[in-house]
Amino acid sequence: MLFKILNYKFTGLFFMLAVIGYLSVEMFGPNKQSFLPGKTSSAHHQIELACDLCHTPLDGVKQKACLDCHGDALKEASDSHAKKVFNDPRSYAMLEKINAKKCVSCHAEHLDTKNSGKTVSVPTDYCFACHDDIEEERPSHKGLSAEDCSASGCHNYHDNTALYEDFVKKHLDENSTLSSTVVPLRNIAELTRKKLPLIAAKNLSIKDQDASNLVPNIQIIKQWAKSGHAEAGVNCTHCHKTDDKTKGSVTAKWTDTPSLKVCEDCHTEEAKNFYKGKHGMRLAAGLSPMQPDLARIPMKQQAHDKKLTCNTCHFAHDYNTRKAAVSACLDCHDDTHSKAYITSPHYQLWLKELSGELPAGSGVSCATCHLPRLKIRKNGLNRILVNHNQNANLRPNSKMIRDVCLQCHGLAFSLQSLADSNLVLNNYSSSATEKHKTIDMVKNRAKK
């Protein structure tokens, strides 16, 4: 009997130690899945295991953590509900209804009751809490449901840069398709030597390559020789040598697989935005690269184990940007919207650009809309580059209007199209069936 009791005690002790050991490994190791209190939103599920990014050990979620990632975007959008709005004493009564100074008041995570497909954790009619007198202020809103406030093309809580009244006024009565439908072209090639004066001042060819003894595959050399790198004077050792001081020589410091830091040295802005987007946010959080099998939208089975870095889409030497603009996307994405692209009018324009029938910048690729052109001024240079942060205009989709849609289309057409869920699914292969109320509301107010 005593033996059985001791046996049970030792078994229980062993089991308890095993559980403690397992939880300790989970807590202090890279995989903290067991400690997640609930499901995260699609916005944060990639980084849900990097707990310290958002949480303090004993004090919940850090407000600073939200602003570290989203602060620049809010500032750029002139946040309609910035903290300073609620610092006004006249707004104190509103804070009793919703503490709008704290991001987590509306964006709480790990909640299974969260609205489907949205990052907000409050009811969809939350606007009514503070704007319950809107029908008196705006008779045009009489009878409208508070649940429709954030419908596409109406209002956004933070970013209304394409929806505020004065902006809409400027774009009334525009044609569905504008007379000029060409997006700005990237200009890194013409600026390269100004930005990187140490690079050779001439186009390079096969005979100029400086890695012949270390790269047995001549095909790689040929790919490089046809690339923009060779055209800009970027030789093999500019990327493949580590931080030695022997300029232009191939030494034991050579590396076959340059790190992302090498790409960042020249493509600083592109890399910065890549880390903010869905493709690079795990790397920014110190986690392993994103893989399609971690996504919550349909991805192609054969792409599930791809690790997303610069070379995944651009390839190492044959970094054809035309392939990166469409083929690289469709090699992974298998959702309805993506699959419908190849039957859309946009794709036909893309094919015509590739064939030379239309000028550069007039075709519409996946990247044209989801990784649009970005104009910046840095170090005295005017740059036109690709914004690799698709989060910048993904949701709400009206954020896409200014930088994407209005490059080719009128505002009314853009609002109507983005608000039509069927068009989103068929990749805008047809026309919207209903006019958007925003245009008529602004027109009517302008007449008064």
MIGU-482094 format. One record per atom (N, C-alpha, C): residue in one letter; x, y, z. Coordinates in steps of 0.1 Angstrom, whole numbers, plus 5000, padded with zeros to 4 digits. Atoms other than C-alpha are relative to their C-alpha. Last residue first. Layout:
% residues N
AXYZ;...
% end
This chain:
% residues 448
K500749924990;K473357594494;K500850135004;K501149915007;K474457444461;K499450105010;A499349905007;A477757304477;A499050104993;R499649904990;R475657114503;R500750124992;N501249934994;N473756934475;N500550115010;K500649915011;K476956844456;K498950085006;V499149885001;V478556714488;V499550094990;M500149924987;M475656484496;M500850134999;D501249925000;D475456374459;D499850085013;I499949905011;I479056264459;I498850095000;T499149894996;T478856084493;T500150114989;K500849894994;K475755884482;K501050125004;H499649994986;H477755654459;H499450135006;K499349884997;K475955574427;K500350015015;E500749894992;E474955214423;E500950125001;T501449995004;T475754934398;T499350115007;A500949994988;A479554954399;A498650034995;S500249864994;S481254854367;S499049995012;S501249945005;S482754514357;S499850145007;S500250055014;S486154334360;S498650064994;Y500449885008;Y487054534391;Y499849964985;N498849925004;N488954244406;N499650114990;N499750035014;N485954004406;N501150094995;L499850155003;L485853994444;L500449974986;V498850034993;V486354374449;V500349854997;L498949965008;L483754434423;L501349975006;N499950095011;N481254224442;N501150044991;S499350134996;S481954414474;S500149904988;D500850125006;D480954744457;D500849875003;A501150034991;A482255034479;A499249884996;L499450054988;L485655044461;L498949965010;S499350135003;S483955084427;S500549935013;Q501050105003;Q481555354438;Q500649864998;L500850024988;L484255564455;L499049884997;S499250084990;S486555524425;S499349975013;F499850145005;F483955624399;F500849925010;A501350074999;A483055924420;A500149864996;L500350044986;L486656024424;L498749935002;G500649894992;G487656014388;G499649955014;H501449995000;H490055744375;H499550125008;C500650035013;C493655694364;C498550035000;Q499049995010;Q496055824391;Q499349984986;L500149875007;L492955884412;L501150034990;C501249995009;C492655514420;C500150134992;V500250105010;V496155474435;V498950034990;D498750045005;D497655734458;D499949904988;R499149895004;R494455924465;R501349954993;I500549915010;I491955644465;I501050104995;M499350025012;M493755364483;M499750114989;K498649954999;K492855484517;K500749994987;S500049865006;S489255414506;S501350075002;N499449995014;N490155044511;N499950144994;P501250015009;P489855064549;P500450034986;R501349994993;R492054874549;R500150135009;L500750125001;L494854804524;L498650015006;N501349975007;N496255144517;N499149885000;A500349855001;A499355174539;A498750034994;N500949964989;N499254804549;N499650154998;Q501450015005;Q500754724515;Q499050045010;N500950024988;N504054864528;N498649994995;H500150144998;H506454814498;H499249975013;N500350024986;N505955164486;N499749865003;V501150094998;V507655164452;V499849995015;L499750144997;L509955464446;L498749925002;I501250075003;I509955804431;I500349865002;R500150145003;R512756004448;R498649964996;N501450045001;N513356374447;N500049864995;L500450075013;L516956424459;L498549975001;G500049915011;G518256674485;G499649944987;N498649965003;N519156404510;N500150094987;K499150044990;K515556284509;K501450034995;R498849925002;R512456404491;R501049965011;I499449944988;I509656154488;I501250094996;K499149895003;K507156034461;K500650065014;L499949914988;L505655694466;L501050114997;R498949915000;R504455474438;R499950095012;P500049895009;P501955204446;P501350085001;L498649944997;L502554864462;L500250124991;H499750044987;H498954734463;H501350045005;C501049964990;C497554924433;C500449965014;T500549875003;T500354914408;T499150055011;A499249904993;A501854614425;A499550144998;C500450014985;C499054384413;C500750115008;S499650134994;S499754514378;S499449995014;V500450014986;V497954794359;V500349865005;G500550134997;G499654894326;G499650005015;S501450005003;S500155264318;S499349875003;G500849944990;G503455304336;G498550014997;A499750044986;A505655234306;A499250085010;P498849954994;P503955324273;P500249955014;L500349884991;L501255104257;L501350045007;E501249935006;E501654864228;E499650125007;G499649885006;G505154774241;G498950084993;S499850025014;S504254414247;S500550124993;L498950105002;L504654444284;L500449984986;E498849944997;E502454754284;E501249914998;K499749905010;K499754584265;K501350085003;L499550085011;L499854284289;L500450104988;W498750054996;W499354524318;W500749934989;L499149885001;L496454694301;L501449965004;Q499849975014;Q494854354297;Q500950124997;Y499050105004;Y495454274334;Y500350024985;H498749954995;H493554594344;H501249914994;P499549905009;P490654484322;P501450065004;S500549864998;S490254184344;S500550094990;T501249985009;T490453814335;T499550145001;I499550045013;I494053764350;I498850014990;Y499249905007;Y492953954381;Y500349974986;A500949935010;A490153714391;A500950104992;K500250095012;K492653474408;K499250074989;S498750025007;S493853754431;S499849924987;H499649875006;H490353864442;H501349984991;T500949975011;T489153504448;T500550134992;D501449954996;D492153414470;D499250044987;D501050095007;D495153204457;D498650045005;H501449964996;H498153434465;H499049924992;C500450034986;C501553264463;C498550025002;D499450124996;D502753244427;D499649955014;L500950115003;L500153504419;L500649875002;C501249994991;C502153774437;C499249884998;A499650034986;A505553684422;A498850005009;S499850154999;S503953664387;S500449975015;V501250095002;V502454014390;V500349865003;A501249925000;A504754304399;A498849924999;A500449974986;A507754094408;A498750075001;K500450134994;K507853944373;K499550035015;R501350035006;R507854304359;R499549875006;T501149944993;T510554394384;T498649984994;N500949935009;N512954144370;N498850065007;Y501049944992;Y515454064397;Y499050084991;D501049965010;D517453824376;D498850065007;H499249945011;H520353824401;H499150054988;A498749954996;A518953734435;A500750084989;F498950105004;F515253704429;F501350075002;H499149935010;H512854004431;H501149914995;C500749945011;C509953834448;C500950054989;T501150085003;T511553594472;T499250054988;N499750095011;N514853784470;N498849914996;C499949925013;C513654074491;C500149904988;T499049894999;T512553834519;T500050074987;L500149875006;L509553614524;L501150095003;K499749904989;K510353254533;K500150134993;K499149895004;K508553004510;K500250105011;D498850004992;D507152694527;D501050114996;H500249994985;H503552734517;H501350025007;A499249884995;A504252824480;A500150005015;Q498550015004;Q503352484465;Q500850115006;Q499450114992;Q499952484484;Q501550004997;K499850125008;K498852814469;K500949905008;M498750005007;M497653064494;M500249874993;P499650115008;P494053134507;P501450024993;I500750015013;I493853404533;I500649894992;R501450034998;R494853364569;R499150014988;A501049905004;A498553354562;A498649955004;L500449934988;L501053134581;L498950104998;D500850094992;D501352884552;D499650065014;P501450015004;P502453174531;P499149915008;Q500250115010;Q505653214551;Q498550004996;M501450045003;M506753534569;M500049894990;P500749945011;P510453544579;P498549954998;S499650065013;S511453424613;S499250074989;L500550145002;L510753664642;L500649954987;G498950094996;G512753974653;G499649864999;A500250044986;A509654194652;A501049905005;A499949884992;A510854374620;A499849975015;L498649974999;L511354034604;L500250125009;R499450104990;R507753944613;R501550025001;M500249964986;M506554274597;M500549905010;G498749984993;G508254204563;G499850025015;H498950095004;H505554064540;H501250015009;K500350144996;K502554214558;K501149914996;G501150075007;G503954564556;G499949865004;K501349964995;K505954784580;K498949924994;Y500150054986;Y509254594574;Y498750045006;F500150155000;F508854644536;F499749955014;N501450025002;N508355024542;N499749854999;K500849954988;K511755054558;K498549974998;A499950104989;A513254824531;A499250055012;E500750125003;E512055044503;E500049905011;E501449974999;E513255354520;E499149884997;T500449984986;T516755214525;T498550025002;H501549995001;H517255054491;H499450035014;C500349915011;C521055114489;C498550034999;D499049905002;D522254984522;D499750104989;E500449884993;E518954804528;E501050114998;C501049935008;C519754544502;C499650135006;V499449965013;V522954454520;V499050084991;K499349874997;K521154454554;K500750054987;L500949895004;L518854184539;L500750145002;S501149974991;S521853954543;S499150114994;P500049874993;P524153844515;P498750025008;T501449964997;T524053474507;T500150135008;D500950045011;D527253354490;D498650055002;T501150084994;T529553554513;T499149974988;W501150025009;W533053684503;W498949925007;K501249934995;K535253784532;K498849984991;A500750104992;A537853524521;A498850065007;T499150064989;T538853784495;T499249895007;V500750124996;V537453924462;V500949935010;S499350135001;S538854274458;S499149895005;G500050065013;G536954594450;G500749874998;K500949965010;K537854784481;K500249924987;T499350015013;T539754604508;T499050024988;K499649875005;K538254744540;K500749994986;D498549995000;D536354434550;D500350134993;D499549874997;D532654454559;D501550005001;T500449964987;T531354154540;T500850135003;K498949994990;K531654104503;K499550055013;H499550134995;H528753974482;H501250015010;C501050084992;C526754284476;C500649885007;H500849904992;H529254544463;H499049935009;T499549984986;T531454244455;T499350115007;C500350124991;C529354144425;C500450035014;N499450135003;N529454484408;N499749905010;V500050084987;V526954774410;V500649874996;G498650014995;G527755014381;G500249925013;A499749904991;A524155124375;A501450005006;E500249885007;E523654914344;E500450125009;A498849985009;A525254624362;A499950134993;H498849984992;H522654664390;H501350024992;G499849864997;G519854724366;G501250035009;S500849944990;S520354374353;S500250155002;K501249945006;K521554224321;K499150085010;A499649915011;A525054164333;A498850074993;W499649874994;W523654014365;W500350104990;Q501249944995;Q521753744346;Q500450145006;K500849955012;K524753664325;K498850085005;I499349885005;I526953624357;I499250074988;I500249894990;I524353394372;I500750134995;Q501449955002;Q524253184340;Q499750125010;I500049895009;I528053154342;I498750064998;N501250005009;N527652924372;N500050134991;P499850095011;P531152884387;P498850004990;V501350035005;V530853194409;V500249914988;L500950054989;L533953224431;L498649964995;N499450114993;N536753264406;N499149945010;S499950115009;S534753494383;S500649875006;A500350124992;A533653724410;A500349874992;D498950024992;D534754074398;D499949875009;Q500450074988;Q532454124368;Q501349965008;D499749924988;D533854374343;D499749935013;K498649994998;K534054124314;K500550095012;I499550124995;I530354044318;I501550015003;S500450125008;S529354404314;S500749885006;L499150114999;L529254714336;L499549894991;N500850125000;N527655054329;N501049884999;K500350055013;K529955334339;K499149885001;A500649895008;A530855564368;A499749954986;A499349975013;A531655274391;A499250094992;I500250105010;I530055294425;I500550044987;L498950095001;L531755514451;L499849894989;P498949955009;P529355804444;P501149904999;L498950094997;L526355624459;L501250034991;K500250054986;K523455874461;K501249915004;K500049884991;K524356074430;K500049955014;R498749954998;R525355754412;R500150135008;T499150094993;T522055594419;T501450065002;L499549934988;L519855884409;L501149925007;E499449875004;E519155784373;E500650075012;A498850025009;A518555424383;A500750134997;I498850034993;I516355514413;I501249984991;N498849935005;N513855694392;N501349975007;R498950004991;R510655484394;R501350074995;L499050105001;L508055594370;L501050015010;P498649955000;P504955794379;P501049884999;V499549984986;V501655624370;V501450054999;V498650054999;V500155674335;V500550035014;T500150124991;T496455714330;T501349945001;S498650064998;S496156064315;S499949895010;S499349995013;S492756164301;S501449945000;L499449875003;L490956044332;L500849994987;T498650025003;T488655744333;T500650134996;S499750134994;S485255774351;S501549974998;N500350115008;N485156144341;N500449875007;E498950065008;E485256394369;E499649894992;D500250005014;D482056574379;D501249964992;L501450035005;L483156654414;L500050004985;H500050115009;H486856624423;H498649964995;K499049985011;K487556954440;K499949894989;K500549895009;K484356924460;K500950024988;V501050055009;V485456584473;V499550104991;F499350095010;F488656734488;F499049954990;D499349915009;D486657014505;D500749924989;E500949935010;E484256764520;E500750084990;Y500549874994;Y486756524536;Y499350084989;L501450004998;L486856174520;L499550145006;A500750005013;A490256124505;A498550025001;T499449915009;T492256234535;T499450004986;N501149955009;N489756084559;N500650094989;D499549945012;D492255864578;D498850044990;H498749945000;H491455794614;H500350084987;Y499749944987;Y487855704621;Y501350085000;N499050094993;N487055654584;N500350075014;H499149944990;H483855804570;H501049895004;C500749914991;C481755744539;C500950075010;G500449875007;G483555594509;G499350105009;S499049955010;S483555234522;S499550134993;A500150065013;A481055204551;A501050064990;S498750045005;S482355344583;S500049924987;C499149885000;C479155534592;C501449964993;D499449985013;D477055234581;D500950124999;E499150115003;E476355104616;E500650014986;A498649984995;A475055444626;A500949894997;S499750084989;S472055384603;S501550035005;L498950095003;L470955664581;L500449925012;G500550135004;G467455814587;G501149904997;K501250054994;K468656164586;K499549874995;H499850134994;H472156194574;H498849955007;S499850105010;S471456474549;S500249865006;P501350065004;P470056674578;P500149894989;R500050035014;R473656724590;R498649934996;E498849935006;E473956894624;E500049984985;E500349864998;E470456784636;E501150084993;E501149975008;E470856434622;E499650155001;I499549975014;I474356414637;I498850044991;D500849895005;D473056454673;D500350034985;D501450045000;D474156104684;D499150124995;H500749925011;H477656184673;H498549975000;C499649864999;C479556074705;C499350094990;A499849974986;A478155724712;A500450155002;F501249944994;F476755714677;F500250045014;C500049865003;C480155654662;C498950075007;Y499349934990;Y480355314679;Y500050154998;D500649874999;D477755174655;D500650095011;T499849935012;T480054884645;T499350145000;P501150015009;P480254764681;P500150094988;V501349944995;V483654784697;V498949984989;S500650094990;S486654544691;S498750065006;V500649934989;V487954704659;V499349905009;T499149994989;T490354514637;T499450075012;K499749864996;K487654394614;K501050005011;G499349935011;G487054064595;G500550145003;S499450085010;S484353944619;S500750094989;N500750005013;N483654184647;N500849934989;K499749885009;K485554074678;K499249994987;T501349945004;T483853814700;T500250124991;D500750085010;D486853584701;D498750064996;L501550024997;L488853854718;L499449924989;H500350134993;H492653834719;H498649985004;E499750135006;E493154194710;E499649885008;A499550114990;A491554524720;A500249874992;H499350105007;H491354784692;H500649895010;C500850055012;C488655024703;C500749884993;S501449984997;S489755104738;S499149954989;V500650134997;V493154944729;V498550025004;C500350085012;C494155264711;C499249885004;K499350134999;K493955474743;K499549924988;K498549974999;K493055844740;K500849875000;A499450005013;A489555744727;A501550045000;N498749944997;N488355654762;N500949994987;I498950075005;I484855584750;I501350075002;K500750115008;K481655694767;K501149914994;E500750084991;E483355894795;E499349884993;L499050104995;L485856024770;L499349915010;M499950125010;M482956194752;M500949895006;A501250084998;A482256414783;A500049884990;Y499950084988;Y485856534783;Y498849915001;S500150145004;S485656664747;S500049905012;R501450025005;R484957024756;R499849864996;P501050024989;P488057014778;P498649984995;D500949894999;D490156974746;D499049985011;N499449924989;N492656694753;N499350135002;F500650044987;F490356474733;F500750075012;V501549975001;V491156634700;V499449985013;K500249864997;K494856634709;K498650045000;K500149984986;K494756254710;K499850145004;A498750004993;A494056234673;A499850035015;H500350014986;H490556164661;H501349985008;S501249924997;S490756284625;S499649995015;D501050084993;D494356164622;D498850085005;S500649894992;S496256404599;S498849945008;A501549995004;A496756104575;A499350115008;E500149975015;E500556144576;E498650024996;K499649875002;K500456164614;K499950044986;L501049914994;L498455854617;L500350154998;A501150005009;A500755674593;A498950095005;D499649935012;D503855774613;D498850014991;G500049864998;G502255664646;G500350084988;H501049935007;H501255324635;H500050155001;C500350065013;C504155094645;C499150094991;D498750045006;D505755284674;D499849954986;L499549895007;L502355434681;L501349984993;C500949975011;C500755104691;C500650114991;A499850115010;A503755004712;A499250034988;K498949975008;K503655344729;K500349904989;Q500549905010;Q500255274742;Q501150034990;K499349875000;K501854974760;K499450094989;V499549965014;V499454684766;V500650145001;G500850015012;G499154534801;G500650054987;D500849885002;D501054664831;D499350004987;L501049994990;L502754354847;L499050124997;P500250114991;P505254224822;P498850015009;T499049994989;T504754494796;T499749885009;H500450024986;H502854394764;H501250035009;C501149924996;C503054514728;C499750005015;L500249895009;L506354404714;L498950095005;D499449884994;D507054184744;D499850134991;C500849944990;C504553924732;C500550145005;A499149904995;A506353844700;A499350085010;L499150074991;L504153534695;L501250095005;E500750034987;E501253744681;E501049925010;I499049964989;I503553894654;I499449965014;Q498650045004;Q501853734623;Q501050025012;H499750144998;H498453754640;H501449954997;H498950034991;H498554124643;H500349865002;A498949895001;A496454274615;A501249965008;S499250025012;S494453954610;S501150104999;S500649955012;S493154004646;S501049964988;T499749865004;T494353794675;T499450034986;K499649985013;K492653484689;K500350154997;G501150015010;G492553434726;G500550034986;P501350014993;P494553424758;P498849994991;L500949915006;L497853334740;L498649995006;F500349894991;F500053164765;F499050104994;S500850044989;S500152824748;S499550115009;Q501450035004;Q501352974716;Q499149975011;K500849974988;K504553114732;K498549984997;N501450045002;N506952964707;N499250025012;P500649925011;P510253154707;P498649974998;G499650045013;G511353014741;G499350094989;F498849935003;F510953184775;F500649964986;M499949864996;M507353114780;M501250074996;E500949925008;E507052794760;E500150155003;V499549995014;V510152644775;V499250094991;S498949924999;S508852734810;S500750024986;L500449865000;L505452594801;L501250105001;Y500649975014;Y506952254791;Y499650155000;G498949995010;G509252244822;G499550044987;I499249874997;I506352334846;I501150014989;V500949885004;V504152064829;V500850135002;A500150005015;A506951804832;A499250124995;L498749945005;L507651904868;L500050004985;M500049854997;M503951854876;M501350064995;F501049935010;F503851514858;F500150155002;F499450015013;F506951394877;F499250084990;L498949905000;L505551514910;L500650004986;G500649865000;G502251334903;G501150104999;T500749985013;T504051014893;T499550144999;F498949985010;F506351044924;F499450024986;K499449874997;K503251084946;K501150034990;Y500949895004;Y501350804930;Y500750145002;N500050005014;N504350574934;N499150114994;L498849935004;L504750674970;L500150014985;I500149864997;I501150584976;I501250084995;K500949945010;K501450254957;K499950155003;F499450005013;F504550154977;F499150074990;L499149894999;L502850235010;L500750034986;M500849885000;M500050005000;M500950135000;
% end
